[in-house]
Amino acid sequence: MIPMEEETSLESIEKLVNHWVEGSDRDFNTMNNLYNSKDYSWSLFLGHLVIEKLLKALYIKNKHKHPIPIHDLTRIADRAGLECSVEQLNSLDTITTFNINARYEDDKQNFYLKCTKEFSEYWINQITELRLWIKSLL
């Protein structure tokens, strides 16, 4: 693997971008499967990964470097040079919380209760829209 922040060749960049996009696409399918099986909290956790991987692909495309290993979507978007609306930034902030809330025991129960069908459907739609937008930039 290429060291973090090291410049890479254009061929390597394309391979890395494709690697992240393919992973995001697999996670998108899993997110939808979890949502359809009514496992809402885990579907939203996967939704975070869908967007994180696409943002990291965009970072690699724009910066020709590996992104630093962070999970905060607004920070990744900023470092990738992505210009977002206030609404998009707010969505990225909220989606970032799905990573934390589904991962840590102290937060899991509260997050699970918050993830109603309606809440999850709204955020699955937001994730889907962001996914299409970011993919259009790749």
Chimera marker file (.cmm) of the C-alpha trace (Angstrom):
<marker_set name="trace">
<marker id="1" x="0.000" y="0.000" z="0.000" r="1" g="1" b="0" radius="0.5"/>
<marker id="2" x="1.151" y="3.529" z="-0.726" r="1" g="1" b="0" radius="0.5"/>
<marker id="3" x="2.109" y="5.503" z="2.411" r="1" g="1" b="0" radius="0.5"/>
<marker id="4" x="-0.382" y="8.126" z="3.560" r="1" g="1" b="0" radius="0.5"/>
<marker id="5" x="-0.106" y="11.566" z="1.992" r="1" g="1" b="0" radius="0.5"/>
<marker id="6" x="2.500" y="10.343" z="-0.533" r="1" g="1" b="0" radius="0.5"/>
<marker id="7" x="2.026" y="11.442" z="-4.136" r="1" g="1" b="0" radius="0.5"/>
<marker id="8" x="0.848" y="8.637" z="-6.412" r="1" g="1" b="0" radius="0.5"/>
<marker id="9" x="0.865" y="7.981" z="-10.165" r="1" g="1" b="0" radius="0.5"/>
<marker id="10" x="-2.251" y="8.671" z="-12.221" r="1" g="1" b="0" radius="0.5"/>
<marker id="11" x="-2.712" y="4.928" z="-12.803" r="1" g="1" b="0" radius="0.5"/>
<marker id="12" x="-2.526" y="4.272" z="-9.061" r="1" g="1" b="0" radius="0.5"/>
<marker id="13" x="-4.955" y="7.112" z="-8.420" r="1" g="1" b="0" radius="0.5"/>
<marker id="14" x="-7.519" y="5.599" z="-10.779" r="1" g="1" b="0" radius="0.5"/>
<marker id="15" x="-7.162" y="2.179" z="-9.132" r="1" g="1" b="0" radius="0.5"/>
<marker id="16" x="-7.521" y="3.672" z="-5.654" r="1" g="1" b="0" radius="0.5"/>
<marker id="17" x="-10.563" y="5.736" z="-6.638" r="1" g="1" b="0" radius="0.5"/>
<marker id="18" x="-12.191" y="2.637" z="-8.157" r="1" g="1" b="0" radius="0.5"/>
<marker id="19" x="-11.360" y="0.629" z="-5.018" r="1" g="1" b="0" radius="0.5"/>
<marker id="20" x="-13.163" y="3.144" z="-2.780" r="1" g="1" b="0" radius="0.5"/>
<marker id="21" x="-16.123" y="3.516" z="-5.165" r="1" g="1" b="0" radius="0.5"/>
<marker id="22" x="-16.584" y="-0.254" z="-5.456" r="1" g="1" b="0" radius="0.5"/>
<marker id="23" x="-16.515" y="-0.585" z="-1.671" r="1" g="1" b="0" radius="0.5"/>
<marker id="24" x="-19.066" y="2.195" z="-1.383" r="1" g="1" b="0" radius="0.5"/>
<marker id="25" x="-21.317" y="0.505" z="-3.945" r="1" g="1" b="0" radius="0.5"/>
<marker id="26" x="-21.202" y="-2.786" z="-2.008" r="1" g="1" b="0" radius="0.5"/>
<marker id="27" x="-21.997" y="-0.926" z="1.219" r="1" g="1" b="0" radius="0.5"/>
<marker id="28" x="-24.880" y="0.868" z="-0.518" r="1" g="1" b="0" radius="0.5"/>
<marker id="29" x="-26.432" y="-2.488" z="-1.431" r="1" g="1" b="0" radius="0.5"/>
<marker id="30" x="-25.941" y="-3.747" z="2.127" r="1" g="1" b="0" radius="0.5"/>
<marker id="31" x="-27.425" y="-0.520" z="3.518" r="1" g="1" b="0" radius="0.5"/>
<marker id="32" x="-30.564" y="-1.072" z="1.431" r="1" g="1" b="0" radius="0.5"/>
<marker id="33" x="-30.779" y="-4.741" z="2.406" r="1" g="1" b="0" radius="0.5"/>
<marker id="34" x="-30.540" y="-3.818" z="6.098" r="1" g="1" b="0" radius="0.5"/>
<marker id="35" x="-33.160" y="-1.099" z="5.666" r="1" g="1" b="0" radius="0.5"/>
<marker id="36" x="-35.508" y="-3.516" z="3.891" r="1" g="1" b="0" radius="0.5"/>
<marker id="37" x="-35.050" y="-6.042" z="6.704" r="1" g="1" b="0" radius="0.5"/>
<marker id="38" x="-35.954" y="-3.240" z="9.177" r="1" g="1" b="0" radius="0.5"/>
<marker id="39" x="-32.490" y="-3.176" z="10.734" r="1" g="1" b="0" radius="0.5"/>
<marker id="40" x="-32.562" y="0.593" z="10.606" r="1" g="1" b="0" radius="0.5"/>
<marker id="41" x="-29.692" y="1.569" z="12.901" r="1" g="1" b="0" radius="0.5"/>
<marker id="42" x="-27.225" y="-0.673" z="11.074" r="1" g="1" b="0" radius="0.5"/>
<marker id="43" x="-28.494" y="0.494" z="7.687" r="1" g="1" b="0" radius="0.5"/>
<marker id="44" x="-27.680" y="4.067" z="8.691" r="1" g="1" b="0" radius="0.5"/>
<marker id="45" x="-24.266" y="2.995" z="10.002" r="1" g="1" b="0" radius="0.5"/>
<marker id="46" x="-23.572" y="1.511" z="6.561" r="1" g="1" b="0" radius="0.5"/>
<marker id="47" x="-24.922" y="4.703" z="4.994" r="1" g="1" b="0" radius="0.5"/>
<marker id="48" x="-22.148" y="6.592" z="6.740" r="1" g="1" b="0" radius="0.5"/>
<marker id="49" x="-19.608" y="4.227" z="5.189" r="1" g="1" b="0" radius="0.5"/>
<marker id="50" x="-21.170" y="4.717" z="1.744" r="1" g="1" b="0" radius="0.5"/>
<marker id="51" x="-20.546" y="8.455" z="1.914" r="1" g="1" b="0" radius="0.5"/>
<marker id="52" x="-17.178" y="8.204" z="3.692" r="1" g="1" b="0" radius="0.5"/>
<marker id="53" x="-15.758" y="5.928" z="0.993" r="1" g="1" b="0" radius="0.5"/>
<marker id="54" x="-16.972" y="8.190" z="-1.813" r="1" g="1" b="0" radius="0.5"/>
<marker id="55" x="-15.501" y="11.248" z="-0.134" r="1" g="1" b="0" radius="0.5"/>
<marker id="56" x="-12.193" y="9.433" z="0.250" r="1" g="1" b="0" radius="0.5"/>
<marker id="57" x="-12.317" y="8.510" z="-3.444" r="1" g="1" b="0" radius="0.5"/>
<marker id="58" x="-12.898" y="12.182" z="-4.255" r="1" g="1" b="0" radius="0.5"/>
<marker id="59" x="-10.023" y="13.190" z="-1.972" r="1" g="1" b="0" radius="0.5"/>
<marker id="60" x="-7.691" y="10.798" z="-3.793" r="1" g="1" b="0" radius="0.5"/>
<marker id="61" x="-8.881" y="12.051" z="-7.185" r="1" g="1" b="0" radius="0.5"/>
<marker id="62" x="-8.423" y="15.709" z="-6.247" r="1" g="1" b="0" radius="0.5"/>
<marker id="63" x="-5.292" y="15.545" z="-4.088" r="1" g="1" b="0" radius="0.5"/>
<marker id="64" x="-3.467" y="12.546" z="-5.590" r="1" g="1" b="0" radius="0.5"/>
<marker id="65" x="-2.832" y="11.282" z="-2.060" r="1" g="1" b="0" radius="0.5"/>
<marker id="66" x="-4.331" y="8.858" z="0.398" r="1" g="1" b="0" radius="0.5"/>
<marker id="67" x="-6.732" y="10.564" z="2.790" r="1" g="1" b="0" radius="0.5"/>
<marker id="68" x="-5.915" y="10.614" z="6.457" r="1" g="1" b="0" radius="0.5"/>
<marker id="69" x="-7.812" y="7.945" z="8.419" r="1" g="1" b="0" radius="0.5"/>
<marker id="70" x="-10.691" y="10.005" z="9.817" r="1" g="1" b="0" radius="0.5"/>
<marker id="71" x="-14.436" y="9.362" z="9.766" r="1" g="1" b="0" radius="0.5"/>
<marker id="72" x="-15.812" y="12.902" z="10.069" r="1" g="1" b="0" radius="0.5"/>
<marker id="73" x="-17.556" y="13.462" z="6.750" r="1" g="1" b="0" radius="0.5"/>
<marker id="74" x="-17.431" y="17.267" z="6.812" r="1" g="1" b="0" radius="0.5"/>
<marker id="75" x="-13.681" y="17.205" z="7.484" r="1" g="1" b="0" radius="0.5"/>
<marker id="76" x="-13.075" y="14.728" z="4.665" r="1" g="1" b="0" radius="0.5"/>
<marker id="77" x="-15.248" y="16.785" z="2.289" r="1" g="1" b="0" radius="0.5"/>
<marker id="78" x="-13.385" y="19.971" z="3.237" r="1" g="1" b="0" radius="0.5"/>
<marker id="79" x="-9.978" y="18.354" z="2.768" r="1" g="1" b="0" radius="0.5"/>
<marker id="80" x="-11.104" y="16.949" z="-0.584" r="1" g="1" b="0" radius="0.5"/>
<marker id="81" x="-11.945" y="20.484" z="-1.714" r="1" g="1" b="0" radius="0.5"/>
<marker id="82" x="-15.648" y="19.738" z="-2.022" r="1" g="1" b="0" radius="0.5"/>
<marker id="83" x="-17.852" y="22.804" z="-1.995" r="1" g="1" b="0" radius="0.5"/>
<marker id="84" x="-21.030" y="21.994" z="-0.097" r="1" g="1" b="0" radius="0.5"/>
<marker id="85" x="-24.179" y="23.931" z="0.606" r="1" g="1" b="0" radius="0.5"/>
<marker id="86" x="-25.155" y="24.543" z="4.213" r="1" g="1" b="0" radius="0.5"/>
<marker id="87" x="-27.834" y="21.859" z="3.840" r="1" g="1" b="0" radius="0.5"/>
<marker id="88" x="-25.290" y="19.349" z="2.533" r="1" g="1" b="0" radius="0.5"/>
<marker id="89" x="-22.884" y="20.167" z="5.374" r="1" g="1" b="0" radius="0.5"/>
<marker id="90" x="-25.674" y="19.689" z="7.905" r="1" g="1" b="0" radius="0.5"/>
<marker id="91" x="-26.512" y="16.335" z="6.339" r="1" g="1" b="0" radius="0.5"/>
<marker id="92" x="-22.854" y="15.264" z="6.444" r="1" g="1" b="0" radius="0.5"/>
<marker id="93" x="-22.673" y="16.279" z="10.119" r="1" g="1" b="0" radius="0.5"/>
<marker id="94" x="-25.752" y="14.237" z="10.972" r="1" g="1" b="0" radius="0.5"/>
<marker id="95" x="-24.643" y="11.218" z="8.940" r="1" g="1" b="0" radius="0.5"/>
<marker id="96" x="-21.285" y="11.315" z="10.759" r="1" g="1" b="0" radius="0.5"/>
<marker id="97" x="-23.155" y="10.712" z="14.012" r="1" g="1" b="0" radius="0.5"/>
<marker id="98" x="-24.493" y="7.426" z="12.624" r="1" g="1" b="0" radius="0.5"/>
<marker id="99" x="-20.932" y="6.092" z="12.691" r="1" g="1" b="0" radius="0.5"/>
<marker id="100" x="-20.505" y="6.966" z="16.355" r="1" g="1" b="0" radius="0.5"/>
<marker id="101" x="-23.994" y="6.117" z="17.589" r="1" g="1" b="0" radius="0.5"/>
<marker id="102" x="-24.091" y="2.646" z="16.052" r="1" g="1" b="0" radius="0.5"/>
<marker id="103" x="-20.580" y="1.771" z="17.186" r="1" g="1" b="0" radius="0.5"/>
<marker id="104" x="-20.362" y="2.561" z="20.898" r="1" g="1" b="0" radius="0.5"/>
<marker id="105" x="-22.397" y="0.729" z="23.525" r="1" g="1" b="0" radius="0.5"/>
<marker id="106" x="-23.311" y="3.865" z="25.481" r="1" g="1" b="0" radius="0.5"/>
<marker id="107" x="-24.970" y="5.361" z="22.419" r="1" g="1" b="0" radius="0.5"/>
<marker id="108" x="-26.399" y="2.252" z="20.732" r="1" g="1" b="0" radius="0.5"/>
<marker id="109" x="-29.692" y="1.972" z="22.610" r="1" g="1" b="0" radius="0.5"/>
<marker id="110" x="-30.596" y="5.632" z="22.200" r="1" g="1" b="0" radius="0.5"/>
<marker id="111" x="-29.681" y="5.498" z="18.522" r="1" g="1" b="0" radius="0.5"/>
<marker id="112" x="-31.651" y="2.281" z="18.042" r="1" g="1" b="0" radius="0.5"/>
<marker id="113" x="-34.755" y="3.932" z="19.531" r="1" g="1" b="0" radius="0.5"/>
<marker id="114" x="-34.258" y="7.013" z="17.356" r="1" g="1" b="0" radius="0.5"/>
<marker id="115" x="-34.101" y="4.930" z="14.162" r="1" g="1" b="0" radius="0.5"/>
<marker id="116" x="-37.775" y="4.646" z="13.381" r="1" g="1" b="0" radius="0.5"/>
<marker id="117" x="-38.888" y="3.713" z="9.894" r="1" g="1" b="0" radius="0.5"/>
<marker id="118" x="-39.650" y="7.357" z="9.107" r="1" g="1" b="0" radius="0.5"/>
<marker id="119" x="-36.347" y="8.694" z="10.494" r="1" g="1" b="0" radius="0.5"/>
<marker id="120" x="-34.383" y="6.014" z="8.663" r="1" g="1" b="0" radius="0.5"/>
<marker id="121" x="-36.260" y="6.468" z="5.404" r="1" g="1" b="0" radius="0.5"/>
<marker id="122" x="-35.526" y="10.204" z="5.449" r="1" g="1" b="0" radius="0.5"/>
<marker id="123" x="-31.815" y="9.637" z="6.046" r="1" g="1" b="0" radius="0.5"/>
<marker id="124" x="-31.534" y="6.775" z="3.547" r="1" g="1" b="0" radius="0.5"/>
<marker id="125" x="-32.933" y="9.207" z="0.973" r="1" g="1" b="0" radius="0.5"/>
<marker id="126" x="-30.421" y="11.891" z="2.021" r="1" g="1" b="0" radius="0.5"/>
<marker id="127" x="-27.555" y="9.399" z="1.788" r="1" g="1" b="0" radius="0.5"/>
<marker id="128" x="-28.774" y="8.281" z="-1.647" r="1" g="1" b="0" radius="0.5"/>
<marker id="129" x="-28.890" y="11.881" z="-2.904" r="1" g="1" b="0" radius="0.5"/>
<marker id="130" x="-25.430" y="12.680" z="-1.529" r="1" g="1" b="0" radius="0.5"/>
<marker id="131" x="-24.096" y="9.463" z="-3.027" r="1" g="1" b="0" radius="0.5"/>
<marker id="132" x="-25.345" y="10.371" z="-6.511" r="1" g="1" b="0" radius="0.5"/>
<marker id="133" x="-23.961" y="13.902" z="-6.222" r="1" g="1" b="0" radius="0.5"/>
<marker id="134" x="-20.508" y="12.807" z="-5.078" r="1" g="1" b="0" radius="0.5"/>
<marker id="135" x="-20.356" y="10.058" z="-7.712" r="1" g="1" b="0" radius="0.5"/>
<marker id="136" x="-21.152" y="12.672" z="-10.372" r="1" g="1" b="0" radius="0.5"/>
<marker id="137" x="-17.956" y="14.489" z="-9.337" r="1" g="1" b="0" radius="0.5"/>
<marker id="138" x="-15.808" y="11.410" z="-9.749" r="1" g="1" b="0" radius="0.5"/>
<link id1="1" id2="2" r="1" g="1" b="0" radius="0.2"/>
<link id1="2" id2="3" r="1" g="1" b="0" radius="0.2"/>
<link id1="3" id2="4" r="1" g="1" b="0" radius="0.2"/>
<link id1="4" id2="5" r="1" g="1" b="0" radius="0.2"/>
<link id1="5" id2="6" r="1" g="1" b="0" radius="0.2"/>
<link id1="6" id2="7" r="1" g="1" b="0" radius="0.2"/>
<link id1="7" id2="8" r="1" g="1" b="0" radius="0.2"/>
<link id1="8" id2="9" r="1" g="1" b="0" radius="0.2"/>
<link id1="9" id2="10" r="1" g="1" b="0" radius="0.2"/>
<link id1="10" id2="11" r="1" g="1" b="0" radius="0.2"/>
<link id1="11" id2="12" r="1" g="1" b="0" radius="0.2"/>
<link id1="12" id2="13" r="1" g="1" b="0" radius="0.2"/>
<link id1="13" id2="14" r="1" g="1" b="0" radius="0.2"/>
<link id1="14" id2="15" r="1" g="1" b="0" radius="0.2"/>
<link id1="15" id2="16" r="1" g="1" b="0" radius="0.2"/>
<link id1="16" id2="17" r="1" g="1" b="0" radius="0.2"/>
<link id1="17" id2="18" r="1" g="1" b="0" radius="0.2"/>
<link id1="18" id2="19" r="1" g="1" b="0" radius="0.2"/>
<link id1="19" id2="20" r="1" g="1" b="0" radius="0.2"/>
<link id1="20" id2="21" r="1" g="1" b="0" radius="0.2"/>
<link id1="21" id2="22" r="1" g="1" b="0" radius="0.2"/>
<link id1="22" id2="23" r="1" g="1" b="0" radius="0.2"/>
<link id1="23" id2="24" r="1" g="1" b="0" radius="0.2"/>
<link id1="24" id2="25" r="1" g="1" b="0" radius="0.2"/>
<link id1="25" id2="26" r="1" g="1" b="0" radius="0.2"/>
<link id1="26" id2="27" r="1" g="1" b="0" radius="0.2"/>
<link id1="27" id2="28" r="1" g="1" b="0" radius="0.2"/>
<link id1="28" id2="29" r="1" g="1" b="0" radius="0.2"/>
<link id1="29" id2="30" r="1" g="1" b="0" radius="0.2"/>
<link id1="30" id2="31" r="1" g="1" b="0" radius="0.2"/>
<link id1="31" id2="32" r="1" g="1" b="0" radius="0.2"/>
<link id1="32" id2="33" r="1" g="1" b="0" radius="0.2"/>
<link id1="33" id2="34" r="1" g="1" b="0" radius="0.2"/>
<link id1="34" id2="35" r="1" g="1" b="0" radius="0.2"/>
<link id1="35" id2="36" r="1" g="1" b="0" radius="0.2"/>
<link id1="36" id2="37" r="1" g="1" b="0" radius="0.2"/>
<link id1="37" id2="38" r="1" g="1" b="0" radius="0.2"/>
<link id1="38" id2="39" r="1" g="1" b="0" radius="0.2"/>
<link id1="39" id2="40" r="1" g="1" b="0" radius="0.2"/>
<link id1="40" id2="41" r="1" g="1" b="0" radius="0.2"/>
<link id1="41" id2="42" r="1" g="1" b="0" radius="0.2"/>
<link id1="42" id2="43" r="1" g="1" b="0" radius="0.2"/>
<link id1="43" id2="44" r="1" g="1" b="0" radius="0.2"/>
<link id1="44" id2="45" r="1" g="1" b="0" radius="0.2"/>
<link id1="45" id2="46" r="1" g="1" b="0" radius="0.2"/>
<link id1="46" id2="47" r="1" g="1" b="0" radius="0.2"/>
<link id1="47" id2="48" r="1" g="1" b="0" radius="0.2"/>
<link id1="48" id2="49" r="1" g="1" b="0" radius="0.2"/>
<link id1="49" id2="50" r="1" g="1" b="0" radius="0.2"/>
<link id1="50" id2="51" r="1" g="1" b="0" radius="0.2"/>
<link id1="51" id2="52" r="1" g="1" b="0" radius="0.2"/>
<link id1="52" id2="53" r="1" g="1" b="0" radius="0.2"/>
<link id1="53" id2="54" r="1" g="1" b="0" radius="0.2"/>
<link id1="54" id2="55" r="1" g="1" b="0" radius="0.2"/>
<link id1="55" id2="56" r="1" g="1" b="0" radius="0.2"/>
<link id1="56" id2="57" r="1" g="1" b="0" radius="0.2"/>
<link id1="57" id2="58" r="1" g="1" b="0" radius="0.2"/>
<link id1="58" id2="59" r="1" g="1" b="0" radius="0.2"/>
<link id1="59" id2="60" r="1" g="1" b="0" radius="0.2"/>
<link id1="60" id2="61" r="1" g="1" b="0" radius="0.2"/>
<link id1="61" id2="62" r="1" g="1" b="0" radius="0.2"/>
<link id1="62" id2="63" r="1" g="1" b="0" radius="0.2"/>
<link id1="63" id2="64" r="1" g="1" b="0" radius="0.2"/>
<link id1="64" id2="65" r="1" g="1" b="0" radius="0.2"/>
<link id1="65" id2="66" r="1" g="1" b="0" radius="0.2"/>
<link id1="66" id2="67" r="1" g="1" b="0" radius="0.2"/>
<link id1="67" id2="68" r="1" g="1" b="0" radius="0.2"/>
<link id1="68" id2="69" r="1" g="1" b="0" radius="0.2"/>
<link id1="69" id2="70" r="1" g="1" b="0" radius="0.2"/>
<link id1="70" id2="71" r="1" g="1" b="0" radius="0.2"/>
<link id1="71" id2="72" r="1" g="1" b="0" radius="0.2"/>
<link id1="72" id2="73" r="1" g="1" b="0" radius="0.2"/>
<link id1="73" id2="74" r="1" g="1" b="0" radius="0.2"/>
<link id1="74" id2="75" r="1" g="1" b="0" radius="0.2"/>
<link id1="75" id2="76" r="1" g="1" b="0" radius="0.2"/>
<link id1="76" id2="77" r="1" g="1" b="0" radius="0.2"/>
<link id1="77" id2="78" r="1" g="1" b="0" radius="0.2"/>
<link id1="78" id2="79" r="1" g="1" b="0" radius="0.2"/>
<link id1="79" id2="80" r="1" g="1" b="0" radius="0.2"/>
<link id1="80" id2="81" r="1" g="1" b="0" radius="0.2"/>
<link id1="81" id2="82" r="1" g="1" b="0" radius="0.2"/>
<link id1="82" id2="83" r="1" g="1" b="0" radius="0.2"/>
<link id1="83" id2="84" r="1" g="1" b="0" radius="0.2"/>
<link id1="84" id2="85" r="1" g="1" b="0" radius="0.2"/>
<link id1="85" id2="86" r="1" g="1" b="0" radius="0.2"/>
<link id1="86" id2="87" r="1" g="1" b="0" radius="0.2"/>
<link id1="87" id2="88" r="1" g="1" b="0" radius="0.2"/>
<link id1="88" id2="89" r="1" g="1" b="0" radius="0.2"/>
<link id1="89" id2="90" r="1" g="1" b="0" radius="0.2"/>
<link id1="90" id2="91" r="1" g="1" b="0" radius="0.2"/>
<link id1="91" id2="92" r="1" g="1" b="0" radius="0.2"/>
<link id1="92" id2="93" r="1" g="1" b="0" radius="0.2"/>
<link id1="93" id2="94" r="1" g="1" b="0" radius="0.2"/>
<link id1="94" id2="95" r="1" g="1" b="0" radius="0.2"/>
<link id1="95" id2="96" r="1" g="1" b="0" radius="0.2"/>
<link id1="96" id2="97" r="1" g="1" b="0" radius="0.2"/>
<link id1="97" id2="98" r="1" g="1" b="0" radius="0.2"/>
<link id1="98" id2="99" r="1" g="1" b="0" radius="0.2"/>
<link id1="99" id2="100" r="1" g="1" b="0" radius="0.2"/>
<link id1="100" id2="101" r="1" g="1" b="0" radius="0.2"/>
<link id1="101" id2="102" r="1" g="1" b="0" radius="0.2"/>
<link id1="102" id2="103" r="1" g="1" b="0" radius="0.2"/>
<link id1="103" id2="104" r="1" g="1" b="0" radius="0.2"/>
<link id1="104" id2="105" r="1" g="1" b="0" radius="0.2"/>
<link id1="105" id2="106" r="1" g="1" b="0" radius="0.2"/>
<link id1="106" id2="107" r="1" g="1" b="0" radius="0.2"/>
<link id1="107" id2="108" r="1" g="1" b="0" radius="0.2"/>
<link id1="108" id2="109" r="1" g="1" b="0" radius="0.2"/>
<link id1="109" id2="110" r="1" g="1" b="0" radius="0.2"/>
<link id1="110" id2="111" r="1" g="1" b="0" radius="0.2"/>
<link id1="111" id2="112" r="1" g="1" b="0" radius="0.2"/>
<link id1="112" id2="113" r="1" g="1" b="0" radius="0.2"/>
<link id1="113" id2="114" r="1" g="1" b="0" radius="0.2"/>
<link id1="114" id2="115" r="1" g="1" b="0" radius="0.2"/>
<link id1="115" id2="116" r="1" g="1" b="0" radius="0.2"/>
<link id1="116" id2="117" r="1" g="1" b="0" radius="0.2"/>
<link id1="117" id2="118" r="1" g="1" b="0" radius="0.2"/>
<link id1="118" id2="119" r="1" g="1" b="0" radius="0.2"/>
<link id1="119" id2="120" r="1" g="1" b="0" radius="0.2"/>
<link id1="120" id2="121" r="1" g="1" b="0" radius="0.2"/>
<link id1="121" id2="122" r="1" g="1" b="0" radius="0.2"/>
<link id1="122" id2="123" r="1" g="1" b="0" radius="0.2"/>
<link id1="123" id2="124" r="1" g="1" b="0" radius="0.2"/>
<link id1="124" id2="125" r="1" g="1" b="0" radius="0.2"/>
<link id1="125" id2="126" r="1" g="1" b="0" radius="0.2"/>
<link id1="126" id2="127" r="1" g="1" b="0" radius="0.2"/>
<link id1="127" id2="128" r="1" g="1" b="0" radius="0.2"/>
<link id1="128" id2="129" r="1" g="1" b="0" radius="0.2"/>
<link id1="129" id2="130" r="1" g="1" b="0" radius="0.2"/>
<link id1="130" id2="131" r="1" g="1" b="0" radius="0.2"/>
<link id1="131" id2="132" r="1" g="1" b="0" radius="0.2"/>
<link id1="132" id2="133" r="1" g="1" b="0" radius="0.2"/>
<link id1="133" id2="134" r="1" g="1" b="0" radius="0.2"/>
<link id1="134" id2="135" r="1" g="1" b="0" radius="0.2"/>
<link id1="135" id2="136" r="1" g="1" b="0" radius="0.2"/>
<link id1="136" id2="137" r="1" g="1" b="0" radius="0.2"/>
<link id1="137" id2="138" r="1" g="1" b="0" radius="0.2"/>
</marker_set>
